[in-house]
Amino acid sequence: MRYMSKMPVLFVGHGSPMNAIEDNQFSRSWKEIARKIPKPEAILSVSAHWYTRGTKINNEENPKTIYDMDGFPRPLYEIVYDCPGSPTVAKVVKALVTKDSEYDNTWGIDHGTWSVLVHMYPDRDIPVLQLSVDRNAPPEVHYMIGKELGALRNHNVLIFCSGNIVHNLRMVDWNMENKGYDWAYEFDDYIHDNIMDANHGRIMLYHQAGECAKYSVPIPDHYYPLLYALGASSRNDEVSVYNKACVLGSVTMTSYLWE
């Protein structure tokens, strides 16, 4: 892996899989981000949708497209994000992560990854690999892994983390298409303020935000990818905020770019 200028770190609130086939404020913003940043040589994705016991790394040469959602229109299942993989970067990832990990190719490129990358990099010519989110690890471990992975930024690898800061599907309200509950805005603002202040400790201890945290993060699968991005970021980075919005009452789309 050759040395390049330092790559950014990206956390994307990916929201509904439908964003993959829609032209909306979110998908247009993802295209804008891709135009703004240097084109990476490879992308390491930490997706909320590969939520496992233990830490897994995909090292296939040709990872498959995973359709990990039900009941959506046919055009969504016709998307094939047939990007190459990167066994070489996977080997580096395994060496960087001090936590026990293993290669696992039972998964592939899931919609937490391809629903965004189909807009950012529609040519599918950049190698992509995924790192799973260990459901049994505490916040500090996810953050530590992110710190270890930060070295990839010096080798033109984009660290791409995909989830949602507020993600409570049980409280979705279809009548609140472009609005959110008060507690969703409160928690999203709490995280925003602490990101801008580089107060990562408070973000790891998100439960301290109180009742709004309880509703916003009923399970941490979509929240933990943010901790990888924070760990990989640097205090010298400039932070940009995209898509600061709430949809369906209980899902925020807020995204952050560190560069």
Residue frames as qw, qx, qy, qz and C-alpha x, y, z in Angstrom:
[[0.000, 0.889, 0.459, 0.000, 0.00, 0.00, 0.00],
 [0.470, 0.313, -0.013, 0.825, 1.54, 3.27, -1.05],
 [0.198, -0.503, -0.411, 0.734, 1.50, 6.46, 0.97],
 [0.111, 0.623, 0.453, 0.628, -0.92, 9.18, -0.12],
 [0.145, -0.350, 0.229, -0.897, -2.28, 12.34, 1.44],
 [0.134, 0.084, 0.847, -0.507, -4.42, 11.57, 4.45],
 [0.241, -0.366, -0.734, -0.519, -7.88, 10.28, 3.53],
 [0.430, -0.355, 0.164, -0.814, -11.01, 11.50, 5.31],
 [0.013, 0.159, 0.952, -0.260, -13.23, 9.47, 7.62],
 [0.403, -0.173, -0.320, -0.840, -16.94, 9.33, 6.88],
 [0.174, 0.243, 0.875, -0.381, -19.94, 8.43, 9.02],
 [0.292, -0.115, -0.492, -0.812, -23.14, 8.20, 7.00],
 [0.482, 0.190, 0.623, -0.587, -26.68, 8.03, 8.29],
 [0.014, -0.046, 0.824, 0.564, -27.96, 5.67, 5.59],
 [0.527, 0.174, 0.236, -0.798, -31.65, 5.43, 6.55],
 [0.826, 0.286, 0.365, -0.321, -34.05, 3.52, 4.32],
 [0.577, -0.048, 0.669, 0.465, -32.70, 1.23, 1.57],
 [0.436, 0.769, 0.462, 0.066, -34.97, 3.21, -0.76],
 [0.088, -0.892, 0.195, 0.398, -32.37, 5.97, -0.73],
 [0.520, -0.216, 0.674, 0.478, -30.40, 3.74, -3.09],
 [0.316, 0.389, 0.711, 0.493, -32.89, 4.31, -5.92],
 [0.007, 0.906, 0.418, -0.070, -34.20, 7.76, -5.02],
 [0.382, 0.398, -0.011, 0.834, -32.97, 11.20, -6.01],
 [0.410, -0.842, -0.338, -0.087, -33.41, 13.12, -2.77],
 [0.105, -0.930, 0.272, -0.225, -31.52, 15.46, -0.47],
 [0.740, -0.504, 0.443, 0.052, -29.66, 12.55, 1.10],
 [0.849, 0.210, 0.361, 0.323, -28.51, 10.82, -2.08],
 [0.401, 0.852, 0.009, 0.337, -27.51, 14.16, -3.62],
 [0.356, -0.864, 0.337, -0.113, -25.45, 14.93, -0.53],
 [0.842, -0.249, 0.435, 0.201, -23.60, 11.60, -0.82],
 [0.705, 0.556, 0.216, 0.383, -22.72, 12.44, -4.42],
 [0.044, 0.954, -0.133, 0.267, -21.46, 15.83, -3.25],
 [0.640, -0.658, 0.392, 0.055, -19.20, 14.21, -0.65],
 [0.859, 0.088, 0.383, 0.327, -17.66, 11.92, -3.28],
 [0.485, 0.773, 0.101, 0.397, -16.91, 14.91, -5.50],
 [0.227, -0.935, 0.189, -0.198, -15.34, 16.77, -2.58],
 [0.663, -0.579, 0.469, 0.073, -12.92, 14.14, -1.28],
 [0.126, 0.537, -0.766, -0.331, -9.99, 12.40, -3.02],
 [0.884, 0.095, -0.299, -0.347, -10.91, 9.17, -4.77],
 [0.606, -0.535, 0.578, -0.116, -9.80, 6.32, -2.49],
 [0.294, 0.392, -0.843, -0.221, -7.83, 3.28, -3.58],
 [0.389, -0.227, -0.893, 0.002, -10.01, 1.14, -1.32],
 [0.461, -0.476, 0.039, -0.748, -12.95, 1.50, 1.07],
 [0.246, -0.074, -0.900, 0.352, -13.23, -0.17, 4.46],
 [0.468, -0.434, -0.252, -0.727, -16.88, -0.20, 5.46],
 [0.039, -0.083, -0.845, 0.526, -18.17, -0.67, 9.00],
 [0.412, -0.274, -0.447, -0.745, -21.88, -1.26, 8.48],
 [0.500, -0.209, 0.486, -0.686, -24.58, -1.55, 11.11],
 [0.871, 0.130, -0.073, -0.469, -25.99, -4.46, 9.14],
 [0.749, 0.202, -0.608, 0.171, -23.08, -6.82, 9.76],
 [0.442, -0.603, 0.369, -0.553, -23.77, -7.18, 13.48],
 [0.790, 0.147, -0.595, 0.007, -22.00, -10.29, 14.70],
 [0.775, -0.620, 0.121, 0.029, -20.64, -12.16, 17.66],
 [0.708, -0.268, 0.324, 0.567, -16.96, -11.36, 17.44],
 [0.151, 0.781, -0.221, -0.565, -15.11, -9.20, 14.92],
 [0.766, 0.278, 0.537, 0.217, -15.17, -10.43, 11.33],
 [0.014, 0.639, -0.369, -0.675, -13.33, -9.21, 8.23],
 [0.811, 0.511, 0.262, -0.113, -14.41, -9.84, 4.66],
 [0.264, -0.616, 0.562, 0.486, -11.40, -10.75, 2.48],
 [0.713, 0.405, 0.565, 0.092, -13.02, -11.98, -0.72],
 [0.301, -0.114, 0.450, 0.833, -11.72, -10.92, -4.10],
 [0.228, -0.245, -0.505, -0.795, -15.29, -10.53, -5.37],
 [0.145, 0.172, 0.742, -0.632, -17.72, -9.95, -2.47],
 [0.017, -0.478, -0.802, -0.358, -21.38, -10.60, -3.17],
 [0.247, -0.317, -0.014, -0.915, -24.16, -8.03, -2.90],
 [0.116, -0.263, -0.887, 0.362, -26.32, -8.73, 0.18],
 [0.321, -0.433, -0.346, -0.768, -30.04, -7.88, 0.13],
 [0.276, -0.176, -0.793, 0.513, -30.59, -7.74, 3.88],
 [0.308, 0.174, 0.253, -0.900, -34.08, -6.22, 3.77],
 [0.163, 0.334, 0.921, 0.117, -37.60, -7.47, 3.03],
 [0.162, 0.725, 0.636, -0.209, -40.69, -6.08, 1.37],
 [0.021, -0.647, 0.151, 0.747, -39.18, -3.39, -0.83],
 [0.675, 0.639, 0.001, -0.370, -39.82, -2.74, -4.54],
 [0.937, 0.188, 0.202, 0.213, -38.17, -5.02, -7.09],
 [0.478, 0.800, -0.175, 0.316, -35.76, -2.36, -8.49],
 [0.371, -0.792, 0.441, -0.199, -33.95, -2.33, -5.15],
 [0.826, -0.232, 0.512, 0.040, -33.14, -6.04, -5.47],
 [0.791, 0.557, 0.149, 0.203, -31.92, -5.55, -9.01],
 [0.033, 0.918, -0.383, 0.100, -29.01, -3.39, -7.85],
 [0.947, -0.063, -0.074, 0.306, -25.79, -5.36, -8.05],
 [0.089, -0.943, 0.320, -0.008, -22.89, -3.53, -6.45],
 [0.975, 0.072, 0.034, 0.207, -20.27, -5.78, -7.97],
 [0.027, 0.906, -0.411, 0.100, -17.18, -3.94, -6.79],
 [0.698, 0.256, -0.614, 0.266, -13.92, -5.85, -6.28],
 [0.716, -0.689, -0.096, 0.055, -12.82, -6.77, -2.79],
 [0.269, 0.789, -0.470, 0.289, -9.36, -6.34, -1.33],
 [0.916, -0.258, -0.256, 0.168, -7.65, -9.29, 0.34],
 [0.542, 0.315, -0.274, 0.729, -4.57, -7.06, 0.62],
 [0.208, -0.527, 0.175, -0.805, -6.32, -4.38, 2.68],
 [0.836, -0.413, -0.198, -0.301, -8.11, -7.09, 4.68],
 [0.829, -0.014, -0.357, 0.430, -4.71, -8.47, 5.71],
 [0.225, 0.372, -0.267, 0.860, -3.61, -5.01, 6.84],
 [0.541, -0.517, -0.051, -0.661, -6.86, -4.54, 8.79],
 [0.906, -0.298, -0.300, -0.014, -6.36, -7.85, 10.57],
 [0.664, 0.112, -0.339, 0.657, -2.82, -6.83, 11.51],
 [0.007, -0.460, 0.140, -0.877, -3.92, -3.41, 12.80],
 [0.665, -0.491, -0.097, -0.554, -6.79, -4.63, 14.98],
 [0.060, 0.399, -0.828, 0.390, -5.41, -5.98, 18.26],
 [0.698, -0.037, 0.437, -0.565, -8.77, -7.44, 19.30],
 [0.420, -0.002, 0.892, 0.167, -9.28, -11.05, 18.25],
 [0.567, 0.507, -0.052, -0.647, -10.74, -11.17, 14.75],
 [0.557, 0.000, 0.798, 0.229, -11.24, -13.64, 11.93],
 [0.191, 0.167, -0.557, -0.791, -11.85, -13.67, 8.21],
 [0.398, 0.368, 0.783, -0.306, -15.47, -14.42, 7.34],
 [0.121, 0.148, -0.519, -0.833, -16.93, -14.42, 3.83],
 [0.084, 0.444, 0.891, -0.049, -20.41, -15.65, 4.68],
 [0.131, 0.805, 0.315, -0.485, -21.55, -12.03, 4.34],
 [0.540, 0.407, 0.386, 0.628, -20.67, -9.49, 1.63],
 [0.073, 0.071, 0.007, 0.995, -21.54, -5.90, 0.75],
 [0.014, -0.571, -0.798, 0.192, -24.83, -5.13, 2.51],
 [0.130, 0.795, 0.427, 0.412, -27.29, -2.28, 1.98],
 [0.405, -0.851, -0.081, 0.325, -25.73, -0.21, 4.75],
 [0.447, -0.397, 0.432, 0.675, -22.80, 0.04, 2.36],
 [0.317, 0.199, 0.669, 0.642, -24.11, -0.22, -1.20],
 [0.080, 0.825, 0.559, 0.035, -27.20, 1.98, -0.77],
 [0.167, -0.901, 0.063, 0.396, -24.77, 4.89, -0.23],
 [0.405, -0.403, 0.582, 0.578, -21.86, 3.84, -2.46],
 [0.464, 0.483, 0.678, 0.305, -24.16, 3.37, -5.45],
 [0.129, 0.970, 0.205, 0.027, -24.47, 7.18, -5.37],
 [0.340, -0.828, 0.319, 0.312, -20.93, 8.02, -4.30],
 [0.121, -0.485, 0.767, 0.402, -19.11, 5.62, -6.61],
 [0.804, 0.320, 0.216, -0.453, -21.58, 4.29, -9.19],
 [0.562, 0.579, -0.560, -0.187, -18.80, 2.87, -11.39],
 [0.933, -0.307, 0.142, -0.125, -18.12, 0.23, -8.72],
 [0.735, 0.530, -0.324, 0.274, -14.41, 0.33, -9.54],
 [0.082, -0.660, 0.560, -0.494, -13.08, 0.86, -6.01],
 [0.532, -0.051, -0.833, 0.146, -12.31, -2.24, -3.90],
 [0.513, -0.516, 0.141, -0.672, -14.62, -2.51, -0.88],
 [0.502, -0.062, -0.837, 0.208, -14.36, -4.74, 2.18],
 [0.530, -0.657, -0.129, -0.520, -16.43, -4.85, 5.34],
 [0.220, 0.179, -0.774, 0.566, -15.55, -5.12, 9.01],
 [0.462, -0.546, -0.660, -0.231, -18.30, -6.38, 11.28],
 [0.275, -0.574, 0.284, -0.717, -19.63, -4.75, 14.46],
 [0.392, -0.038, -0.879, 0.268, -19.19, -7.06, 17.46],
 [0.488, -0.617, -0.328, -0.524, -22.45, -6.97, 19.37],
 [0.787, -0.479, -0.341, 0.183, -20.73, -8.21, 22.53],
 [0.546, 0.093, -0.183, 0.812, -18.04, -5.51, 22.68],
 [0.170, -0.781, -0.389, 0.457, -18.51, -2.37, 24.80],
 [0.319, 0.942, 0.101, 0.002, -18.33, 1.13, 23.27],
 [0.285, -0.823, 0.428, 0.241, -14.70, 1.61, 24.30],
 [0.643, -0.110, 0.683, 0.329, -13.62, -1.40, 22.21],
 [0.537, 0.693, 0.439, 0.197, -15.35, -0.14, 19.07],
 [0.033, 0.992, -0.104, -0.059, -13.68, 3.22, 19.57],
 [0.505, -0.591, 0.563, 0.281, -10.28, 1.55, 20.11],
 [0.681, 0.242, 0.611, 0.322, -10.63, -0.45, 16.88],
 [0.352, 0.904, 0.219, 0.104, -11.41, 2.80, 15.08],
 [0.231, -0.894, 0.339, 0.180, -8.21, 4.31, 16.48],
 [0.625, -0.268, 0.658, 0.323, -6.19, 1.35, 15.27],
 [0.596, 0.520, 0.555, 0.259, -7.76, 1.56, 11.82],
 [0.075, 0.952, 0.031, -0.294, -6.88, 5.25, 11.58],
 [0.410, -0.482, 0.574, 0.519, -3.51, 4.25, 10.12],
 [0.537, 0.402, 0.682, 0.292, -5.32, 3.26, 6.92],
 [0.202, 0.933, 0.213, -0.208, -5.97, 6.94, 6.24],
 [0.189, -0.750, 0.458, 0.437, -2.29, 7.35, 5.33],
 [0.312, -0.129, 0.853, 0.399, -2.65, 4.75, 2.58],
 [0.325, 0.106, -0.404, -0.848, -5.56, 6.18, 0.61],
 [0.229, -0.325, -0.916, -0.055, -8.18, 3.95, 2.25],
 [0.364, -0.396, -0.051, -0.841, -11.52, 5.60, 3.01],
 [0.064, -0.159, -0.887, 0.429, -12.89, 4.55, 6.41],
 [0.405, -0.226, -0.382, -0.800, -16.62, 4.48, 5.72],
 [0.007, 0.141, 0.866, -0.480, -18.94, 3.93, 8.68],
 [0.363, -0.221, -0.478, -0.769, -22.66, 3.49, 8.07],
 [0.169, -0.360, -0.855, 0.332, -25.51, 3.47, 10.57],
 [0.171, -0.717, -0.303, -0.604, -27.88, 6.02, 12.11],
 [0.094, 0.268, -0.559, 0.779, -27.39, 8.04, 15.26],
 [0.537, 0.060, 0.481, -0.691, -31.10, 7.78, 16.06],
 [0.435, 0.117, -0.781, -0.433, -32.60, 4.48, 14.89],
 [0.330, 0.071, 0.791, -0.510, -35.78, 3.17, 16.50],
 [0.232, -0.063, -0.739, -0.629, -37.87, 1.28, 13.97],
 [0.156, -0.444, -0.864, 0.179, -40.49, 0.35, 16.56],
 [0.011, -0.675, -0.387, 0.629, -41.42, 4.01, 16.87],
 [0.146, 0.033, 0.532, 0.833, -41.49, 4.87, 13.17],
 [0.321, 0.624, 0.501, -0.507, -44.48, 7.06, 12.27],
 [0.447, 0.295, 0.612, 0.582, -45.27, 7.09, 8.55],
 [0.060, 0.908, 0.395, 0.126, -47.19, 10.35, 9.04],
 [0.312, -0.879, 0.172, 0.316, -43.96, 12.08, 10.09],
 [0.849, 0.459, 0.086, 0.248, -42.20, 11.71, 6.74],
 [0.504, 0.530, -0.186, 0.656, -39.75, 14.59, 7.21],
 [0.347, -0.725, 0.210, -0.557, -40.09, 15.22, 10.93],
 [0.529, 0.088, -0.776, 0.332, -38.86, 13.73, 14.17],
 [0.590, -0.688, -0.421, 0.034, -39.92, 13.31, 17.75],
 [0.163, -0.938, 0.207, -0.225, -38.54, 15.83, 20.21],
 [0.750, -0.524, 0.389, 0.107, -36.37, 13.18, 21.83],
 [0.834, 0.310, 0.259, 0.377, -34.83, 12.28, 18.44],
 [0.293, 0.848, -0.050, 0.438, -33.77, 15.88, 17.84],
 [0.483, -0.824, 0.255, -0.149, -32.52, 16.17, 21.41],
 [0.852, -0.286, 0.368, 0.240, -30.26, 13.13, 21.13],
 [0.705, 0.520, 0.200, 0.439, -29.04, 14.00, 17.64],
 [0.056, 0.921, -0.112, 0.370, -28.13, 17.49, 18.89],
 [0.684, -0.666, 0.296, 0.007, -26.40, 16.01, 21.94],
 [0.857, 0.014, 0.334, 0.391, -24.18, 13.90, 19.69],
 [0.470, 0.756, 0.133, 0.436, -23.62, 16.78, 17.27],
 [0.207, -0.938, 0.171, -0.220, -22.48, 19.15, 20.01],
 [0.735, -0.535, 0.396, 0.126, -20.08, 16.58, 21.44],
 [0.804, 0.310, 0.289, 0.417, -18.65, 15.75, 18.02],
 [0.298, 0.856, 0.025, 0.422, -18.01, 19.41, 17.31],
 [0.370, -0.846, 0.320, -0.213, -16.36, 19.77, 20.74],
 [0.569, 0.403, -0.707, 0.118, -14.35, 16.55, 20.16],
 [0.453, -0.383, 0.598, -0.540, -15.77, 15.20, 23.42],
 [0.583, 0.138, -0.743, -0.298, -15.63, 11.55, 22.44],
 [0.085, 0.021, -0.883, 0.461, -15.94, 10.28, 25.97],
 [0.430, 0.224, 0.409, -0.773, -19.46, 11.63, 26.27],
 [0.656, 0.292, -0.395, -0.573, -20.39, 10.02, 22.96],
 [0.416, 0.127, -0.898, 0.059, -19.17, 6.63, 24.18],
 [0.029, -0.234, -0.788, 0.569, -21.15, 7.18, 27.39],
 [0.202, -0.247, -0.438, -0.840, -24.25, 8.07, 25.40],
 [0.414, -0.517, -0.749, -0.007, -26.59, 6.62, 28.02],
 [0.290, -0.368, -0.392, 0.791, -25.78, 9.65, 30.16],
 [0.100, -0.150, -0.311, -0.933, -27.86, 11.75, 27.77],
 [0.379, 0.096, 0.560, -0.730, -30.87, 10.33, 29.62],
 [0.623, 0.368, 0.600, -0.341, -34.31, 9.41, 28.35],
 [0.545, 0.711, -0.185, -0.403, -33.63, 10.60, 24.80],
 [0.092, 0.515, -0.840, -0.143, -30.75, 8.11, 24.51],
 [0.448, 0.041, 0.858, -0.250, -32.96, 5.26, 25.65],
 [0.644, 0.583, 0.361, -0.339, -35.43, 5.93, 22.84],
 [0.393, 0.793, -0.346, -0.310, -32.82, 6.80, 20.22],
 [0.317, 0.470, -0.824, -0.013, -30.56, 3.77, 20.71],
 [0.861, -0.249, 0.153, -0.416, -32.77, 0.86, 21.78],
 [0.919, -0.104, 0.235, 0.299, -30.04, -1.44, 20.43],
 [0.191, -0.805, 0.270, 0.492, -26.63, -0.08, 19.44],
 [0.739, 0.194, 0.523, 0.379, -26.15, -1.76, 16.04],
 [0.403, 0.778, 0.272, 0.398, -26.68, 1.49, 14.11],
 [0.261, -0.961, 0.089, -0.029, -24.93, 3.63, 16.71],
 [0.768, -0.447, 0.306, 0.342, -21.65, 1.76, 17.10],
 [0.696, 0.440, 0.239, 0.516, -20.34, 2.52, 13.57],
 [0.008, 0.958, -0.015, 0.287, -20.10, 6.16, 14.69],
 [0.632, -0.719, 0.268, 0.111, -17.56, 5.12, 17.33],
 [0.809, 0.073, 0.332, 0.479, -15.27, 3.60, 14.69],
 [0.372, 0.763, 0.178, 0.497, -15.36, 6.87, 12.77],
 [0.322, -0.927, 0.098, -0.164, -14.63, 8.89, 15.90],
 [0.798, -0.445, 0.296, 0.277, -11.72, 6.63, 16.81],
 [0.718, 0.266, 0.342, 0.545, -10.23, 6.97, 13.33],
 [0.162, 0.926, 0.141, 0.312, -10.62, 10.74, 13.32],
 [0.582, 0.021, -0.263, 0.769, -7.94, 13.17, 14.44],
 [0.187, -0.758, -0.364, 0.509, -8.22, 16.31, 16.56],
 [0.162, -0.392, 0.322, 0.847, -6.66, 18.17, 13.66],
 [0.176, 0.368, 0.799, 0.442, -9.48, 17.20, 11.32],
 [0.300, 0.058, -0.002, -0.952, -12.03, 19.67, 10.12],
 [0.234, 0.305, 0.907, -0.173, -15.56, 18.33, 10.65],
 [0.311, 0.008, -0.351, -0.883, -18.34, 18.85, 8.11],
 [0.386, 0.227, 0.772, -0.451, -21.98, 17.97, 8.79],
 [0.269, 0.024, -0.637, -0.722, -24.38, 16.68, 6.15],
 [0.504, -0.288, -0.710, -0.397, -28.04, 15.65, 6.10],
 [0.028, -0.032, -0.701, 0.712, -28.84, 16.85, 9.61],
 [0.564, -0.107, -0.238, -0.783, -32.46, 15.77, 9.47],
 [0.347, -0.006, 0.872, -0.346, -34.94, 13.36, 11.00],
 [0.487, 0.031, -0.568, -0.663, -37.37, 11.19, 9.06],
 [0.655, -0.244, -0.672, -0.247, -40.34, 9.04, 10.08],
 [0.609, -0.731, -0.051, -0.303, -40.15, 10.35, 13.63],
 [0.762, -0.579, 0.290, 0.011, -37.36, 8.14, 14.87],
 [0.839, 0.117, 0.227, 0.480, -34.50, 7.93, 12.32],
 [0.014, -0.913, 0.147, 0.380, -31.89, 10.66, 11.91],
 [0.821, 0.517, 0.094, 0.225, -29.83, 10.93, 8.73],
 [0.131, -0.952, 0.269, 0.070, -27.05, 13.10, 10.14],
 [0.908, 0.226, -0.021, 0.353, -23.66, 12.40, 8.58],
 [0.321, -0.887, 0.237, 0.230, -20.15, 13.59, 9.44],
 [0.797, 0.488, -0.106, 0.340, -16.96, 13.96, 7.42],
 [0.521, -0.768, 0.205, 0.311, -13.58, 14.36, 9.11],
 [0.772, 0.492, 0.087, 0.392, -10.78, 15.61, 6.84]]
